[in-house]
Amino acid sequence: MRRHGDASPARLALALVMVSLAIGCARSVRLEPADARMACRAGRVDDRTIGPEVEWWQPAGRAQRQRLDAWCATVGPAVIQRPAEHAALATTVPVVDRLVVLTWNMHVGDGDLRRLVRDLRAGTLTGGRVPDGVVLLLQEARRVGAEVPAVLAAGAPVPR
């Protein structure tokens, strides 16, 4: 393993997500640092409160920011969970020769994520070659639980 500055897996994943979003946008969006006190930006990394390892950014435009804040109020706090075997690697990044970046639509939570991960770990989806690392970019993932609002305000931007 080699040390790469102070990059953590959470920062690298966030950077990959930001690059993917930037590439996928049909029009450019100017970003600015976001208020980390919003409900969806509070939460935890593994078993610790989210701290400086995560930087939150938001659209600079007021209308876009209000839409994002309305969505944020519907999803509960963020959870970043690293596999247990990698929890001690907060400041080191292993060398990765085969990295899979996969974007997948969960169809409002009906996708079989466990099967997808099992198939990735077995090399089933990569011609028998097991990847060294995987970044999953999930759309329409649905989370339920005590931390997620059970009742949404009228006009909430996501269906239940």
C-alpha positions as CSV (number, residue, x, y, z in Angstrom):
1,M,0.0,0.0,0.0
2,R,1.1,3.5,-0.5
3,R,0.1,6.7,1.1
4,H,-1.4,9.3,-1.1
5,G,-1.5,12.6,0.7
6,D,-4.3,12.7,3.2
7,A,-6.9,11.3,0.9
8,S,-9.4,9.0,2.5
9,P,-11.7,6.5,0.8
10,A,-14.7,8.8,1.6
11,R,-13.0,11.8,-0.1
12,L,-12.0,9.7,-3.1
13,A,-15.6,8.3,-3.4
14,L,-17.0,11.9,-3.1
15,A,-14.5,13.1,-5.7
16,L,-15.6,10.3,-8.1
17,V,-19.3,11.2,-7.5
18,M,-18.6,14.9,-8.2
19,V,-16.7,14.1,-11.4
20,S,-19.5,11.8,-12.6
21,L,-22.1,14.4,-11.8
22,A,-20.1,17.1,-13.6
23,I,-19.7,14.9,-16.7
24,G,-23.4,13.9,-16.7
25,C,-24.9,17.3,-16.4
26,A,-26.4,18.8,-19.5
27,R,-25.6,22.3,-18.4
28,S,-23.1,23.6,-16.0
29,V,-24.0,24.3,-12.4
30,R,-21.9,26.6,-10.3
31,L,-21.3,25.1,-6.8
32,E,-20.5,26.6,-3.4
33,P,-19.8,25.1,0.0
34,A,-23.0,23.8,1.6
35,D,-24.4,24.2,5.1
36,A,-23.4,20.9,6.8
37,R,-26.2,21.3,9.4
38,M,-29.0,20.2,7.0
39,A,-30.5,16.8,8.1
40,C,-29.2,14.9,5.1
41,R,-25.7,16.2,5.6
42,A,-25.6,15.2,9.3
43,G,-25.0,11.6,10.2
44,R,-22.0,9.3,10.5
45,V,-19.0,7.7,8.8
46,D,-18.8,4.2,10.1
47,D,-19.6,4.7,13.8
48,R,-18.4,8.3,14.0
49,T,-20.2,11.6,13.4
50,I,-19.5,12.9,9.9
51,G,-16.6,15.4,10.3
52,P,-14.0,17.1,8.1
53,E,-13.5,14.0,5.9
54,V,-16.6,15.0,4.0
55,E,-17.1,18.3,2.2
56,W,-20.6,19.2,1.3
57,W,-21.3,21.4,-1.8
58,Q,-24.5,22.7,-3.2
59,P,-25.7,24.6,-6.3
60,A,-25.1,28.4,-6.0
61,G,-28.4,29.2,-7.6
62,R,-31.2,29.9,-5.1
63,A,-33.9,28.0,-6.9
64,Q,-31.7,24.9,-7.3
65,R,-30.6,25.1,-3.7
66,Q,-34.2,25.3,-2.5
67,R,-35.1,22.3,-4.6
68,L,-32.1,20.4,-3.2
69,D,-32.9,21.4,0.4
70,A,-36.5,20.2,0.0
71,W,-35.3,16.8,-1.3
72,C,-32.7,16.7,1.6
73,A,-35.5,17.0,4.1
74,T,-37.1,13.8,2.9
75,V,-34.1,11.3,3.1
76,G,-32.7,11.4,6.6
77,P,-29.1,11.8,7.6
78,A,-26.2,10.6,5.4
79,V,-24.5,7.3,6.2
80,I,-21.1,6.5,4.8
81,Q,-20.1,2.9,5.7
82,R,-16.8,1.4,4.7
83,P,-16.2,-2.3,4.8
84,A,-14.9,-3.4,8.2
85,E,-11.6,-4.6,6.7
86,H,-10.9,-1.1,5.3
87,A,-12.0,1.0,8.3
88,A,-8.3,1.3,9.5
89,L,-7.3,2.7,6.1
90,A,-8.8,6.2,6.7
91,T,-5.6,7.9,5.6
92,T,-4.1,5.4,3.2
93,V,-5.3,4.2,-0.2
94,P,-4.3,0.8,-1.6
95,V,-3.0,0.6,-5.1
96,V,-5.9,-0.5,-7.3
97,D,-5.2,-2.1,-10.7
98,R,-8.8,-3.0,-11.5
99,L,-11.4,-0.5,-10.4
100,V,-15.1,-0.9,-11.3
101,V,-17.2,2.3,-11.3
102,L,-20.8,1.2,-11.7
103,T,-23.9,3.3,-11.9
104,W,-27.1,1.5,-11.2
105,N,-30.8,2.4,-10.9
106,M,-32.3,0.7,-7.9
107,H,-35.9,1.2,-9.2
108,V,-37.1,3.0,-6.1
109,G,-35.4,0.4,-3.8
110,D,-36.6,-2.7,-5.7
111,G,-33.1,-3.6,-7.1
112,D,-31.3,-6.6,-5.6
113,L,-28.2,-4.8,-4.3
114,R,-27.0,-7.8,-2.3
115,R,-26.9,-9.9,-5.5
116,L,-25.2,-7.1,-7.4
117,V,-22.4,-6.9,-4.8
118,R,-22.1,-10.7,-4.6
119,D,-21.7,-10.9,-8.4
120,L,-19.1,-8.1,-8.4
121,R,-17.1,-9.8,-5.6
122,A,-17.2,-13.1,-7.5
123,G,-16.1,-11.5,-10.8
124,T,-19.4,-12.7,-12.5
125,L,-19.9,-9.2,-14.1
126,T,-16.3,-8.6,-15.0
127,G,-15.3,-11.7,-17.1
128,G,-14.1,-13.7,-14.1
129,R,-11.7,-11.0,-13.0
130,V,-12.4,-9.9,-9.4
131,P,-12.0,-6.1,-9.1
132,D,-9.6,-4.6,-6.6
133,G,-12.1,-1.9,-5.8
134,V,-15.7,-0.9,-6.6
135,V,-17.5,2.4,-6.5
136,L,-21.2,2.1,-6.7
137,L,-23.3,5.1,-7.8
138,L,-26.8,4.2,-6.9
139,Q,-29.9,6.0,-8.1
140,E,-33.4,5.6,-6.7
141,A,-32.0,3.9,-3.6
142,R,-34.7,4.0,-0.9
143,R,-33.9,3.8,2.8
144,V,-36.4,3.3,5.6
145,G,-35.9,3.6,9.3
146,A,-36.3,5.8,12.4
147,E,-33.9,8.4,11.0
148,V,-35.9,8.9,7.8
149,P,-39.0,11.1,7.9
150,A,-42.1,8.9,7.9
151,V,-44.4,11.8,6.9
152,L,-43.4,14.2,4.1
153,A,-44.5,17.8,3.8
154,A,-47.1,18.6,1.1
155,G,-45.3,19.0,-2.2
156,A,-42.3,17.0,-1.2
157,P,-40.1,16.3,-4.3
158,V,-40.0,12.5,-3.9
159,P,-42.8,9.9,-4.0
160,R,-43.4,7.4,-1.2
